[in-house]
């Protein structure tokens, strides 16, 4: 007996159809998040920007450069820091640095919240999808055994059991990319957060020297 996924889905119970549709939607959401998050994070290179700061220790020169180009994330952070520092230039240096550091921290928190948005949804999909697929398989096998009396032999039972396993396979196909992507993005975000803290310290040191 030749297995046809389309014919099996058409002839399956309404509950199996709902489970397969749910897994398909989760897969679409997962891949949409993967591509969107990849494009969002792929051009963030704070480590490279930290190296450029080492060759430009002059505060005024940096501020003038960034006034016309503050679109990237590192540059916007540096611009925010210098702007806050200038806003409190009538105060003692320690007050200037405290308020500047607070402004940087707020900026970094906002950016990191934006970068990490929806990441936990990938983890949820990775955790839930296999169980949803397993539920569909169990229901399919139960349906097979309930109709066991009508079957004339193993030739009619085995294909039905094999077809029920398709739901488990769909659950794994949905979960595995989501799990891999979550691990990748979690490492990427941890690296970005560490670079953010290094950038903040570098900016404060630069402002102190200036």
N, C-alpha and C positions, 0 to 999 in steps of 0.2 A: 504493500500500500504506500503510495507516494504522499509525502507530507506537504501540505500547502498551508503556509501561515495565514494567508488571506482567508481560505476556506475555513480553517480552524477558528479564526477570530469571528467570522460570520456565524458559525454554528455554535459558538460557545455561549454560556449563560450570560445573562445581563450583568451579573456580579463580576464575572471575569472581564467582560468588556469595560466595566467601570474601572477595575484595577489596572488594566492595560492602558486605558486613557489617562489615568492618574500618573502612572509611571512615565508615559510619553510626555505629559505636561511637565513633570519634574525634570525630565531629561532636557527639554527645551529651555527651561529656566536655568538649569545648571550650565549648559553650553553658552547661553546668552551672558550669564555672569562671568564665565571664564574669559570669553573674548573681550567683554567690556572692561574687566579688571586688568587684563593683560595690557590692553592699549593705554589704560590709565597709568599704569605703573612702569611701563617699559622704558620711558624716557627720563625717569627720575634718577639722576646721577649726582647725588649730593657729594659723594667722595671726590669726584672729579672737580666739583666746584670748590671744595675745601682746599684742594691743591692750588687753585687759582688765587685764593685769598692770600696764600703765603707770598705771592709775588706782587701784591698790591697792598702794602701796609698803610697807605695814606687814606684817611677817612674821607676827606673832601673829594678826592678823585673817585673813590668808590661810589659815593652818593651822587655825583654828577653823572656817572655812567648809568647808574640804575634809575635815575629820574626819567630817562627815555626808554628804558628796557627793564621792566620789572614783571614780566609775564610768567617766567618760569618759577617754580616753587622755591628753590634756594635764593634766587634774586629777590623775590617778594619778601622772604623772611629777613634778608639782610637790609632791604629798604625799610621795612617796618621797624627794625631795631634802630637804625640810624635816625629815622624820623622821630621815634620816641625819645631817643637820646637828646636830640636837638630841642624837643619840646620842653625838656626839663633842664636846659643848660643854665638857667638862673639858680638852680638848686645845687647844694653840695654834691660832690662826685659820688658819694655812696648812695645818696637819694636818686641821682640820675641812673646809676647802675641797677638799683633795685627796681625802679619803675620800668626801665628798659628790659630787664630780664623777665618781668611779669608780662610785658607786652609780647615778648618773644614766645613765652610759654603758652599764652592764649592763642597766638598764631599757629604754633606747632600742634596744639591740641585740636584746633579746628581742622587743620590739614590731615592729621592722622585719623581723625574721626571720619573724614571724607574718604580717605584711602581704604580704611577698614570696613566701610559700610557694605553690608550684605555678605561679608565673608563667612559669617556664622551660618548663613543660609546654605552655603555649600556643605558645611559640616552636617547640618541637619538632613540634607538630601542624602549624603553619603551614609548616614546612620539609619535613615528610615527606609530607603528604597529596597534594601535586601529583605527586610521583614515584610514589606508590602508584597514583593514578589513571592516570598515563601507562603504568605497567606493565600495568594492566588493558586499556587501549586497544591496546597493542602485541599482547597476547595475543589479543584479539578480532580484530584485523586479520590476524594470522597464521592464526587459525582460518578466517577468510574465504578467504584465499588458498589454504589447504590444500584447501578444498572447491571451489575455482574450477572444477575439471573437471566437477563435477556441476551447475554453474549453467548455465542456458539463455541468460542474457543479463545485460546491465548492470542490468536492473530487479531482479534477485535479489541482485546484489552490492552495489549502492549502499546499500540500506537496512541491510545487515549492517555495512558500514563506518560508517555514520552512528550506528548503535546502539552500536558500540564506543566512539564518542566520548563517550557518556553517562558512562562511567567517569571520563574526564578531567574532565568537567564536575562530577561529584560530588567529585572531588579538589579542584577549585578552590573549589567551594561550601563545602567543609570548611575549606580553608586560609585563604581571604580574611578571614572574620570573626575567626579566631584571630590572624592577623597584625595586623589593625587593633586588636583588643583588647589584644594584647601591647604595641603601640606606645603606646596610651592609658595602660595601667596602668604602663608603664615611666616615662613622663613624670610620672604622678601620684605614683609612689613616689619619684622623684627630688625632686619638690617637697616631699613629706612629709619626706624625709631632711634636706633643707636647712632646713626649718622646725624639725625636731627639734634640729639643731645650734644654731639661733638661740635656741630655747627654753632649751637648756642654758646658753648664755652669759648669757641674760637672768636665769635663776635664780641662777647663780653671782654675777652682779653685784648682784642683789637681796639675796642672803645676805651678801655682803661689806658692803653698806651698813647692814644690820641688825645 
